[in-house]
Amino acid sequence: MTDTTARELNLYRRYFDLVAAGTKTIEVRVKYPHLADLAAGDIIRFRIKGTTETCDVRVKRVTEYCDFEALLDGEGPANVNPTATRERQLTNIRAIYPPEKEAFGALAIEIERTAAH
């Protein structure tokens, strides 16, 4: 793994701020084919779409779940978004990813801020 290549992913402002503050330690994604090789040690550069604001994190672990409910139960809602209830998070996640996307499966990506911002 080389630190020179970061995988860039877009993130909404409200989630970006939680990642930047270090309080959001689990990122939720649909198990798209382009994320199939994501692994511990990889670097993700989160970007707020349409801006130059970025935040780099290191992947600590990737765990696959059958759906978002199982992911929230397995990871703990506070790790995904410490500012929202489990029910609110489920509603928010499903507003981003409709049922046909959730059917791919869900990824819980445990992350930590890198030393260099």
N, C-alpha and C positions, 0 to 999 in steps of 0.2 A: 504494500500500500504506500502510495506517495502522497505527501501533504500538498503537492502542487496541483492536484486535481480535486476540486470540490464539486460535488453534485449540487446544482442550484435548484431550489424549490421555492415557489411562491408561498407566501403566508399572509393572511389578513392581519391588519394592524393590531387588533386586540390580542391575537395569539403571538405575534412577533414581540410585542412588549413584554409578555410573560416569559418568553424564551430568553429575551435579552436580559431580563431581571434574574434569570435562573430559577424561577418558581414553577415553570412548566417543564417537567422532566420527561414527559411522554408525548411524542407527536403521533397523531393518528393519520393514517393514510389508507387508501384502498390498495389492495395488492395488485397493482398494475404490473404488466410485464417489465417495464423499464425500472421497477424497483426490486425485481426478483433477486438481484445479486447484491443488494444492500447488506452490509455486514458490519460487525463490531470493528471499530478502528477507522471506518470511513469518515470523511468530512462532508457535512452538508452546509451549504451556504444558503440561508433563508433570506429571501428578498421580498420586500413589500412591492407588489406589482406596480409598475409605473414610476418607481422611485429608484434612487441609488442607495437607499438604506439596506444594509446587509448585516447579518449576524451569523458567525460561523460556530458550528457545534460539532462535537465528535460523537459518533454513534457508539453507545456502550453495548446495546443489545437490540435485536429485532425479534419480535415474537408474533406469530401468526394466529389469528382468531377467525372463527367462522363468521362472526358478525360484530357490530359495534356494541351490542349489549354485553356479549361475552368479553369483549375487550375492556369495557369499563369495569365489569365485575372482577376481571383478572388483574387489572393494573391499579385500580382504585381511582375514582373520579378526581380526587384532589391532585393527583399527579398529572392528569391530562389538562385540567383547568381548575386551579384552586379558587377561582372566583364564581363558579357556577355549580348548581346542584347536578346530580347525575341525570335527572329528567331533562333539565335545560340543556345539558351537554348533548344528550341523545338527540334532542330536537334540533340543535344547532348543527351537529355532525350530519344528520340526515337531510338538512336543508342544503348542505354543500354536496353531499353524495347521495343521490336518489337510490331507490331499491336496486335498480339494475347495476349500479356501480358497487353497492354493498355486497351483491352476489359474488363478486370476485374474491371476497374475503377481506379481512381488515388486518392492518399491520400496526403494532405498537412499537414505536421506535424510541428506545430510551436514549436520551441525549444529555450531554453536558457541554457547557460553554467551553470553547478553546481559550487558551491563555492569551493568544493574540486576537484582538477584536478587529 
